[in-house]
């Protein structure tokens, strides 16, 4: 009877698609390399978070809220079987805008770790690579684009949209590079990288636009409801709020 039930569960089970980079796809040396790359960013991010928390007791609750936002946003996977991973929004654009890119790396790492442990989304061996692509590359791409657009005179909405879009697409370019480097063997890197990147286009192109719209909406909403928070986080200048 027990064997029959187990067999029935196996036959009825739907295929599982691991989110982020799946467990076991990257060779050990490449998985270890990405952990080494992620480590200094995490160390600086934790130190930056402690500094901000000493100056402002509301910082840790804000970071916790942003971690929840990133966790929820990045839990919307669309499988891309040919790439060994999934497409999904990232959320690191908005977290980088509000708390800075280094703290955003810590936020992404927490969200990715919980997803790997509790939801089997992504792997523990590939956690370093996922942190680098989504946390480091995504956060810094979003932050630099947002700051650059604002300095060029772009509105909050335009800068927020560009930041969300950049964070999302940069994450998947980085993921394509990580996968191509890890699985290419003796094959040339560039053709495989382009093949993986192209595999993401049908899903990630609209998701990037969606994430840009979500990021713009969040920033504009905060500017209307809590402009003081954006001033505190140096997203807005005090004179902009007064105007």
Secondary structure, 3 states (H helix, E strand, C coil): CHHHHHHHHHHHCCCCCCCCCCCCCCCHHHHHHHHHHHHHHHHHHHHHHHHHHHHCCHHHHHHHHHHHHHHHHCCCCEEEHHHCEEECCCCHHHHHHHHCHHHHHHHHHHHHHHHHHHCCCCCCCCHHHHHHHHHHHHHHHHHHHHHHHHHCCCCHHHHHHHHHHHHHHHHHHHHHHHHHHHHCCCCCHHHHHHHHHHHHHHHHHHHHHHHHHHHHHHHHHHHHHCHHHHHHCCCCCHHHHHC
